[in-house]
Each structure stands twice: as C-alpha cells, then as structure tokens.
Amino acid sequence: MMDISVVIPLLNEEESLPELASWIQQVMTENNFNWEVIFVDDGSSDKSWQVIEDLSAQNPHFKGIKFRRNYGKAAALNVAFQEASGDVVITMDADLQDSPDEIPELYTMITNDGFDLVSGWKKKRHDPISKTIPTRFYNWSARRMSGIKLHDFNCGLKAYRNPVVKSIEVYGDMHRYIPFLAKWAGFRKIGEKIVHHQKRKYGKTKFGLDRFYKGYLDLLTISFMSRFVKRPMHFFGLWGSLLFTAGFFIAIYLAYEKFFHQAFKMTERPLFFFGILAMIMGTQLFVAGFLGELVSRNSSDRNQYLVEKKTGN
C-alpha cells in the first residue's frame, strides 16, 4: 500500500489542473512519498478530461475517473474513496484554493499523532461577506448538532486514515458532513489544522446560494439518521405518544366540564379541536414509527456492523 492517495473532484477546471498537478508532484518528490492522485471529472463540459488524460500519460501517479454527467461532489468523493489505496487519503479542491504544501503536515497528523480524520480550517478566508457570515452561522449550527468541535466543516482539504473512507458512504450533498459520518461510523479522533486559503485563480465557483438551505436540510437529515435510523420508534413513537396523551387528557377535561357543569358545548371550544388534532397526529406519528420499525427489522443491513480488527482463527 502506498503512503498517500490524493482525491480531487472537479468540474470544468481545465486551466488550473496542470498547475495543481505540478505543485502536488513537487511536494511529493520533496518529501519522498509513495503517492497517487485520483482526479474525478464530474461531467465537465470543457477540456478537463483531456488534461487529465495527458497528465496520466506523462506520469502514472496521476489517475482519472470520468462521470458521463454531473452527479455532484459527494458522488465523486464516494467513487474515489473506493479506489484510493494510500494509508492516508487527502481530499482537496481543484481550483487552487487548497494548497498542496499542507499535505506533509496533514500526513504527519494522521500517521504520527493518531488522528482518524483531520479537517482543514480556512481561518482567514478570501470570500465576500455575503458568503462568510452564512458560513459561520452554518458551522456553528453543525458544531452544536454534531458535537464535533470543528470551525470549517465544508473545507475541501481533509486527511483520513484509509479505513475511514472505506467505512463511510457519501451521497447527495453529504460531503459537507463527512466528519459527522466518520464519527457515526465510530472514528472519534477528529482533529483540525489551520490551512492557507488562496484566492481563486481561474474560472468561477460552482456553488450558488442554494447550498446554504440544502446544507441545513442535510444537517437535519444526518442528525436524525445518526440517532434514529435503526430505531425509528424511539422518535416517532415518543412524540406520537406524547401528542396522543395530551389530546386524550384535553378530551377528558372537556367531557368533565360538559357533563358536570354543562356550561358550554364541547364543539364551541377551540381546545376541543386542538385535542382532536393532537390525537390524530399522535396516532399518525406512532403508526409511522411502527412501520419504520418493520422496515428496519427487515432491511438487509440490519445486523451489519463496522469492524476494523478481528483476531483468532
């Protein structure tokens, strides 16, 4: 197994690729690493793939994977993770905003300091305020919900032990929450390194404002799945029972008032409709939890666990 696999997802980065490849090769040669670079062309419409083919022909350390259409960064990372063979896997963006000079220290933090995952922190960013303020709020929310003390969850520059990338599945837009996925898989030694953020030299960003609301929806999804994917009744059943109980006691109270005081008609009280609604919603949530349990109990991976080491015959 080689020392380092560098994974680089990309979309329309033909101008930056030769410079990035040369920079990576220089760093690897200076540090005598045994290495590979896996470029993943996520359906580029420019000449990115032709550049990758030329780089691969000139140097066998450079490899490429091409998607027929654009599937997204998470899909690109997931495919490359399965191909990576290095003891340490390092991801970075192809736009030259991540510096390959960070690679040796990231490698050392994994191999010598014992981290499972090290995430970059672009403490000083070269981004407009319209991007930095939402990013800070998003990272604060991610820290609160995940319990992982990182300042920059979405930094593309990260380093992993090889078993980490082999144990997680990245899909949708979950590339933002790889530290969360790693923690969920049992890799809890997660560190952080301040890295240099460079201004974009070529092209333009591939991410729009929609990434902010998508990011929060994905955060809610992964937070829920990490807690309840194997036991949905613990969530739906609990809230269903609470709602139904509240509605039931409201109905009992109104019935008592009606039959012993006869001061009003039950249907004239707004509280009556709230009680009925609570019982209906409670019943629906409870049934949803029960159905979720049936699906979970019958799923093919219900008893599949992540095991890193085994001993004995």
N, C-alpha and C positions, 0 to 999 in steps of 0.2 A: 504493500500500500504506500502511496506517495504521501508527502508531507501536507501539501495544500491543494485544495480544489477551489478555484475562484469562479463563482457563478455570477453571470452578468445578463440579466434580462434586458431587452432593448426593443425599441420601436422607432424606426426612422432616425438612426444615429450614424449615418454613413460618414459624416465629417469627423466625428470625434473618435471613431473606432481605431484608426491607425495610430493616433497619438496615445490613446489609452493602452493599446496593446504594447507599444514600445515602452511606455512607462512601467507597466507591470513586468515586462521581461527584464528591464534594467534592475528593478527591485529584487526580483527572484534570483538573478545572476549574482548580484552583490552579496546576497545572504546564503547562497549555495543551497537553495531549496529544491526539492524534487516536487514538481508542480504541474498543474494543468489549469487551463482556463476554458470554461464552458459558456459560450455565448448562446443565448436563446433568442432567436428572432421571432418576435411576437406578431407576425404578419405584417412586416414592414412593406411600405409601398415605394420606398426609394431603393438605393443600391446597397443597403446594409448587408444583405446576404452575400452579394458578390464580394464585398470587402472581407467578410468572414471566410469565404472560400479561399480567397487569396492569402489571408493570414495563415490558414490551416495548411495550405500548400507550402508555404515558406517555413513554417515551424510546427512540428507535430504536437507541441504543447497546447496549441490552440485548437479547440474543437467547437463544433456548432450544431445546434438543433434548430430546425425551422418549422414554424407553425404555418399551416395553409391560410389561416386567417387570424385575426386578433382575438385572443382568448383572455387577455389580461395578465397582469404581473404575477398574481398568485399561481395561475396555471403554469406560467413559465418557470417559476421557482420550484414548483412541485415536481415537474418533469426533470429538471436539472438535479434536484436533490437525489432522485433515484439513480442518476448516472454518476454522481460525484463519488470518487474513491479515495479522496485525501483524508488523512487523520483529522485535519481541520478544514472546515468548509467556510469560505468567506464570501459573502454577497456584497455586491456594490452596483451602483447605477452606472450606466454607460455614458452619461452626459458630462463627465469630467468634474462633477461637483464633489465626488468622493475621491480622496487622494490614495493611490496605491502605496504611498510612503507609510501609511498606517498599518500595512499588512504585517511587518515583523513584530510589532508590539502586540497586535491582536493575537497573533500566533503564540507568542510567549504567554499571554494571559490565559490562553486555553491549555497549553501543554505544561507550563510550569506552575501557574497559580491555581490550576484545578477548576477553572470555571467551565460550566456546561455551555454557556452562551454569554457572549459579550456584545452589547449593543452600543453603537456609536451615539454620541451626543453632540450635535452641532450647536454648541453653546452660543457662538457668535454667528448669526445667520445673515446672509446677503439676500434677504427677501423683503418685499414691501410689507408695511404694517398691516395691510388687509389680509395678509397670509400669516404673519407671525402671531397676532393676537388670537385668532381662532385656533391656531396650532397649540398655543399654550393652554388654552381652556380645554381642548381635546385631550392633551396629555395629562392634565390634572384629573380629568374625569376617568381616564384609563387607569391612572395610578390608584384612584380611590376604589374602583370596581374590581381591579385585578389583584391588588395588594402587592404589586411589583413596583419597586422604587426606581423607575426609570424616568428620565426627563424627556426622552425623544423616542417614543415607541415606533414612529414611522421612518426613522433613519434607515436608509438603504444599506449602510455599511455595518455589517454584523459578522460575527465569527461564531462558529458552532463546533462542538465535538461531533464527529461523524455519526455516532448513534442517535444524536438529537434529530438530525434531518431525516434519518431513516425511520424515526418513530412518530413523526407528525405528518398530517395531511393538510396541505394548504389549498384552499379552494375559494371561489367567489372573490371577495376583496379582503380575505383574512390575512394577507401578507402584512397588514398593519399590526396584527396581534400575534405574530409568531412567538414572542416571549410568553404570552398567555398560553398558547398551545403547548409550548415546551414545558411550562410549569404544570399544566394539566396532565402531561404525559409522564410527570414525575421528575423532571430535571429542574431542580430548585436553586442551583447555584448560578445565579444570573448576575452578571456584572455590567459595568458601564465604563466607557472610555470617552473622554472629550476628544473630538476629532475636528480637523480643519474643514470648513465649508467654503468651497470655491464658487465663484460666480460662474453661471452657465456661459460657456464659450461659443457653442454652436447651437443652432436650432432654437426650439421653444419648448416649454413644459408640456407634458402630455396629460396633466391633471387639471381639471376645472374645479369650480366651486362645489360641484355635486359631491366631491369626495368628502366634504365635511359632514353632510347629513348621512351619507352612506356609511361613513366611519362610525357615527354614533349608533346607527341601526345595527351594524355588525358587532359593535361592542356589547349591545344589549343581547344579541343573539348568542355570542360566545360566552357571555357571563351566565346566561340561562342554561346553555348546554353543559357547561362545566360543572354545574351543580345538580341538574335535574334530568339529563338525557337518559340516565339509566333508571331513574325513579320519578317519573312524571307525576305520580300520585302524590308525592310529597309536596308538590307545588299546587297543582290544580285541586287535589283533594282537600288540602288545608284551607285554601281560600274559598272553595266551594262550600265546605262545611261551615266556615265562619259566616258566610253570606246567608246560607240557608237558616242557620241558627238565629241570626239577627232578624230575618224576616219572620221566622216562626214565633219568636217572642213578641214581635210587633203585633202579629195577628192575635196572639193570646191576650195581650194587653187591650187591644181594641174590642175583642169579644167580651172581655170582663166589663169594660166601660159600657158597652152596649146593653148587656143583659142585666147589669146590676144598677146602672144609673140611667140608662135609656135617654141620655142627653143629646144624642145625635144619631144620624145614620152613618154606618161604617163607610159607605161609599162616598160620603161627603168630606171625609178626612183625607188630605194628601198623604198622610202617613200610611193609610191603607194601601195605596198604590205603590208606595215605596217598599212596604213589606212584601207585597206580591212579587214585585220586580226582584227583590233580593232573593226570595225563594226560588224563582225561576232561574236567575243567573247562577245561584249556588248549585242547583241541580245540574245545569249545563256544564259548569266547571268540574263538578265531581265526575260526571259521565265522561268528560274529555280526559280526565286523569285516568279513569278506569280503562278507557280504550287505549290510551298511551301505554299503560302497563301491559296490556295484551300484546301490543305491537312490539314493545321492548322485550318481553319474555320470549317472543317467537322469532326475534331477529337472529340472523346467523352469527353475529359477533357478540352475543350477549355474554359469553364466557371467554372472550379473548382479552388477554392482559398483556401489557408491555413488560417483557422480561429482558434484562440486559445480560445477566450472567446466570449460568447454571453449572453445577458441579456434580460429579458422580457419573455412574455408568448409565 
